[in-house]
Amino acid sequence: MRDSLRRRVKDKLSWQNERDIYTTPGMKHENVLRYIGSEKRGSNLEMELWLISSFHERGSLSDYLKGNVISWNELGHIAETMSCGLAFLHEDIPRYKGEGPKPAIAHRDFKSKNVLLKTDLSACIADFGLAVRFEPGKPPGDTHGQVGTRRYMAPEVLEGAINFQRDAFLRIDMYAMGLVLWELVMRCTAADGPVDEYILPFEEEIGQHPTLEDLQDVVVHKKMRPVLKECWYKHPGLALFCETIEECWDHDAEARLSAGCVVERISQTRRLINGTTSDCLVTMVTAVTNVDLPPKESSI
């Protein structure tokens, strides 16, 4: 009974937080799940809490990748729209399209399960039960330590060594972004080689149900990350994706790319590769490292 009550309290707090995030002024963007309303049904222990949002029949990115491989163009489109959504969340906007000021928002549970796909494979970010707002002059609310999905926790979260500042929380999201980009590349058909079955980040290393101690050992102490395959580096576009992934999941939080920088990187990579004929690809492999991409040091 006590566990059931604890779960209900937790669910209610999550529902209230998600509703508050969705109703934040300026919280509308094509790459964020569209919120329609909320509803309470029943009372006391029988109460049901509902959030009403747009429906996307393709489901989550995780579920889609389990059953589908993706082309180079689909990879670029999903990755760019997903990073656009996260960049929008992370940004302070004094006045967004006449809707009032929008504070920076850290998602804190960013993962492929919380990215939904529209019919055209545009991504939209969902599930803000753990999200936190950073409004000027106001405390950010509950920002206690190890929250989110264990597998996607950044090293500093696994260590319990979080700097409780705005930028630190945004960088935690960016570590998870690196893992989700890896999931996308893993299922892309652009490389010259077989496409592996879908697996979650670190599933190959420590299985489907890792403990916190498992992840601390692999991610924090051994500083391991999911494998970036050699054949990916032979495709100029995937090579640039791999570089971006590595700079998102950097062990040093302050060295990670910002979401805005990831958008620019992916956009430039798509323009570069899509404007290149197949005859030029061999030359491109040696040239990609000289492309004038936004620097790693871009501020969050």
C-alpha positions as CSV (number, residue, x, y, z in Angstrom):
1,M,0.0,0.0,0.0
2,R,2.8,2.4,0.9
3,D,4.7,1.7,-2.4
4,S,1.4,2.3,-4.3
5,L,0.9,5.6,-2.6
6,R,4.5,6.6,-3.2
7,R,4.1,5.9,-6.9
8,R,0.8,7.9,-7.0
9,V,2.5,10.9,-5.4
10,K,5.4,10.6,-7.8
11,D,3.0,10.4,-10.8
12,K,1.1,13.4,-9.6
13,L,4.2,15.5,-9.2
14,S,5.4,14.4,-12.6
15,W,2.0,15.3,-14.1
16,Q,1.9,18.7,-12.4
17,N,5.5,19.5,-13.6
18,E,4.8,18.4,-17.2
19,R,1.6,20.5,-17.3
20,D,3.5,23.5,-15.9
21,I,6.3,23.1,-18.5
22,Y,3.8,22.9,-21.3
23,T,1.9,26.0,-20.2
24,T,5.1,28.0,-19.9
25,P,4.8,31.2,-22.0
26,G,6.3,30.7,-25.5
27,M,6.4,26.9,-25.1
28,K,5.3,26.2,-28.7
29,H,7.6,24.8,-31.4
30,E,7.1,22.4,-34.3
31,N,9.7,20.1,-32.8
32,V,8.1,20.0,-29.3
33,L,5.0,17.8,-28.8
34,R,1.9,20.0,-29.0
35,Y,0.1,20.3,-25.7
36,I,-3.7,20.5,-25.9
37,G,-4.8,20.4,-22.3
38,S,-4.9,18.5,-19.0
39,E,-7.7,16.8,-17.0
40,K,-8.3,15.2,-13.7
41,R,-10.8,12.3,-13.4
42,G,-12.1,10.8,-10.2
43,S,-10.9,11.7,-6.7
44,N,-8.4,10.7,-4.0
45,L,-6.8,7.3,-4.7
46,E,-9.0,6.7,-7.7
47,M,-8.0,9.9,-9.4
48,E,-6.7,9.7,-13.0
49,L,-4.4,12.4,-14.3
50,W,-4.5,13.0,-18.0
51,L,-2.4,15.2,-20.4
52,I,-3.9,15.7,-23.8
53,S,-1.5,16.2,-26.7
54,S,-1.1,15.6,-30.4
55,F,-1.0,12.0,-31.5
56,H,1.8,10.7,-33.8
57,E,1.1,7.2,-35.1
58,R,4.8,6.4,-35.9
59,G,5.4,6.4,-32.1
60,S,8.8,7.0,-30.4
61,L,12.1,7.1,-32.2
62,S,13.2,4.1,-30.2
63,D,10.3,2.0,-31.4
64,Y,10.6,3.2,-34.9
65,L,14.3,2.3,-35.1
66,K,13.6,-1.2,-33.7
67,G,11.5,-2.0,-36.8
68,N,13.0,0.2,-39.5
69,V,16.4,1.2,-41.0
70,I,16.8,4.8,-42.2
71,S,18.4,6.4,-45.3
72,W,21.1,9.1,-45.2
73,N,18.4,11.8,-45.9
74,E,16.1,10.4,-43.2
75,L,19.0,10.3,-40.7
76,G,19.7,14.0,-41.4
77,H,16.1,15.0,-41.2
78,I,15.4,13.3,-37.9
79,A,18.6,14.4,-36.3
80,E,18.2,18.0,-37.4
81,T,14.6,18.4,-36.3
82,M,15.4,16.6,-33.0
83,S,18.3,18.9,-32.3
84,C,16.2,21.9,-33.3
85,G,13.6,20.9,-30.6
86,L,16.3,20.6,-27.9
87,A,17.9,23.9,-28.9
88,F,14.6,25.6,-28.6
89,L,14.1,24.2,-25.1
90,H,17.6,25.2,-24.0
91,E,17.3,28.8,-25.3
92,D,16.2,31.9,-23.3
93,I,13.9,33.8,-25.7
94,P,12.9,37.3,-24.4
95,R,9.7,37.1,-26.5
96,Y,8.8,34.1,-28.6
97,K,6.4,34.9,-31.5
98,G,4.4,37.3,-29.4
99,E,3.8,34.7,-26.7
100,G,5.9,36.2,-23.9
101,P,9.4,35.3,-22.6
102,K,10.5,31.7,-22.7
103,P,13.0,30.6,-20.1
104,A,15.7,28.0,-20.8
105,I,14.4,24.5,-20.0
106,A,16.5,21.4,-19.3
107,H,14.7,18.2,-20.2
108,R,16.6,15.9,-17.8
109,D,15.2,12.6,-19.3
110,F,16.3,13.0,-22.9
111,K,16.3,9.6,-24.7
112,S,15.0,8.0,-27.9
113,K,11.8,6.9,-26.1
114,N,11.0,10.5,-25.4
115,V,11.4,11.7,-29.1
116,L,8.3,11.1,-31.2
117,L,8.1,11.0,-35.0
118,K,5.6,12.7,-37.1
119,T,4.3,11.3,-40.4
120,D,7.1,13.0,-42.4
121,L,9.7,11.7,-39.8
122,S,10.1,15.2,-38.2
123,A,11.0,14.7,-34.6
124,C,9.2,16.3,-31.6
125,I,10.3,16.1,-28.0
126,A,7.9,14.8,-25.4
127,D,7.7,13.8,-21.7
128,F,8.6,16.8,-19.5
129,G,7.8,15.2,-16.1
130,L,11.4,15.8,-14.9
131,A,12.1,19.0,-16.8
132,V,13.2,22.2,-15.0
133,R,12.9,25.8,-16.0
134,F,15.5,28.5,-15.4
135,E,13.7,31.8,-15.1
136,P,15.8,34.9,-14.3
137,G,15.5,35.8,-10.6
138,K,13.6,32.6,-9.7
139,P,14.8,29.4,-8.2
140,P,14.6,26.5,-10.7
141,G,12.6,24.3,-8.5
142,D,13.5,20.7,-7.7
143,T,16.9,20.0,-9.1
144,H,18.1,17.1,-7.0
145,G,20.7,14.7,-8.4
146,Q,20.3,11.4,-10.0
147,V,17.0,11.6,-12.0
148,G,16.2,10.4,-15.5
149,T,16.8,7.1,-17.2
150,R,19.9,5.4,-15.8
151,R,21.3,4.3,-19.2
152,Y,21.3,7.9,-20.5
153,M,22.8,9.5,-17.4
154,A,25.9,11.7,-18.0
155,P,29.1,10.8,-16.1
156,E,28.7,13.7,-13.6
157,V,25.1,12.5,-12.8
158,L,26.3,8.9,-12.3
159,E,29.0,10.2,-10.0
160,G,26.6,12.4,-8.1
161,A,28.9,15.4,-8.9
162,I,26.5,17.8,-10.5
163,N,27.0,21.5,-10.6
164,F,23.5,22.8,-9.9
165,Q,23.7,25.6,-12.4
166,R,21.7,26.2,-15.6
167,D,24.4,25.3,-18.0
168,A,25.3,22.2,-16.2
169,F,21.8,20.8,-16.6
170,L,21.8,21.7,-20.3
171,R,25.1,19.9,-20.8
172,I,23.6,16.7,-19.2
173,D,20.9,16.8,-21.9
174,M,23.7,17.1,-24.5
175,Y,25.4,13.9,-23.3
176,A,22.1,12.1,-23.8
177,M,21.8,13.7,-27.3
178,G,25.1,12.1,-28.2
179,L,23.7,8.7,-27.3
180,V,20.5,9.2,-29.3
181,L,22.5,10.4,-32.4
182,W,24.5,7.1,-32.1
183,E,21.2,5.1,-32.1
184,L,20.2,6.9,-35.3
185,V,23.6,6.3,-37.1
186,M,23.5,2.7,-36.0
187,R,20.4,2.1,-38.1
188,C,21.4,4.1,-41.1
189,T,22.0,2.4,-44.5
190,A,24.5,5.0,-45.8
191,A,27.6,3.1,-44.7
192,D,29.1,0.4,-46.8
193,G,28.3,-2.6,-44.7
194,P,25.4,-4.4,-42.9
195,V,23.1,-2.5,-40.6
196,D,23.0,-4.1,-37.2
197,E,19.9,-4.9,-35.3
198,Y,18.7,-2.0,-33.0
199,I,20.2,-2.0,-29.5
200,L,20.1,0.6,-26.8
201,P,23.2,2.5,-25.8
202,F,25.6,0.3,-23.7
203,E,23.3,-2.8,-24.3
204,E,26.2,-4.6,-25.9
205,E,28.6,-3.7,-23.1
206,I,26.4,-4.3,-20.0
207,G,23.1,-5.7,-21.2
208,Q,19.4,-4.6,-21.1
209,H,19.1,-4.0,-17.4
210,P,22.3,-2.4,-16.1
211,T,22.6,-1.3,-12.5
212,L,23.8,2.1,-11.4
213,E,27.1,0.4,-10.4
214,D,27.4,-1.1,-13.9
215,L,27.1,2.2,-15.6
216,Q,29.4,4.0,-13.1
217,D,32.1,1.4,-13.9
218,V,31.7,1.6,-17.7
219,V,30.9,5.3,-18.2
220,V,32.7,7.0,-15.3
221,H,35.7,4.8,-14.4
222,K,36.5,3.2,-17.8
223,K,35.1,6.2,-19.8
224,M,33.6,3.9,-22.4
225,R,31.0,4.9,-24.9
226,P,29.1,2.9,-27.5
227,V,31.2,1.8,-30.4
228,L,31.6,4.0,-33.5
229,K,32.2,1.6,-36.3
230,E,35.0,1.9,-38.8
231,C,32.7,1.7,-41.8
232,W,30.9,4.8,-40.6
233,Y,34.1,6.9,-41.0
234,K,34.4,5.8,-44.6
235,H,31.2,7.8,-45.5
236,P,31.9,11.5,-45.3
237,G,28.6,12.4,-43.8
238,L,28.6,9.7,-41.2
239,A,32.2,10.6,-40.3
240,L,31.0,14.1,-39.5
241,F,28.1,12.7,-37.5
242,C,30.6,10.6,-35.5
243,E,32.7,13.7,-34.7
244,T,29.6,15.5,-33.5
245,I,28.5,12.5,-31.4
246,E,31.9,12.3,-29.7
247,E,31.8,16.0,-28.9
248,C,28.3,15.6,-27.4
249,W,29.2,12.8,-25.0
250,D,32.6,14.2,-24.0
251,H,33.5,13.2,-20.5
252,D,34.3,16.9,-19.7
253,A,30.8,18.5,-19.5
254,E,32.1,21.9,-20.4
255,A,33.6,20.6,-23.6
256,R,30.3,19.3,-24.9
257,L,28.6,21.0,-27.9
258,S,25.5,23.1,-27.3
259,A,22.2,22.0,-28.9
260,G,22.4,25.1,-31.2
261,C,25.8,24.1,-32.4
262,V,24.6,20.5,-33.1
263,V,21.8,22.0,-35.3
264,E,24.4,24.0,-37.3
265,R,26.7,21.0,-37.6
266,I,24.0,18.7,-38.9
267,S,22.6,21.4,-41.3
268,Q,26.0,22.1,-42.8
269,T,26.8,18.4,-43.1
270,R,23.6,17.7,-44.9
271,R,24.2,20.6,-47.3
272,L,27.8,19.5,-47.9
273,I,27.0,15.8,-48.6
274,N,23.8,16.3,-50.5
275,G,25.5,18.7,-52.8
276,T,28.3,16.2,-53.6
277,T,28.1,13.7,-56.4
278,S,29.0,10.1,-55.8
279,D,32.2,10.5,-57.8
280,C,33.4,13.1,-55.3
281,L,32.9,11.0,-52.2
282,V,36.4,9.6,-52.0
283,T,37.9,13.1,-52.1
284,M,35.3,14.2,-49.5
285,V,36.5,11.6,-47.0
286,T,39.8,13.3,-46.7
287,A,38.4,16.8,-46.9
288,V,35.7,16.7,-44.2
289,T,38.0,17.5,-41.4
290,N,38.8,20.8,-43.0
291,V,35.2,21.9,-43.2
292,D,34.6,25.2,-41.4
293,L,32.1,23.9,-38.9
294,P,31.0,25.7,-35.7
295,P,33.7,25.1,-33.0
296,K,33.4,22.7,-30.2
297,E,33.8,25.5,-27.7
298,S,30.4,27.1,-28.6
299,S,28.8,28.2,-25.4
300,I,25.7,26.5,-24.1
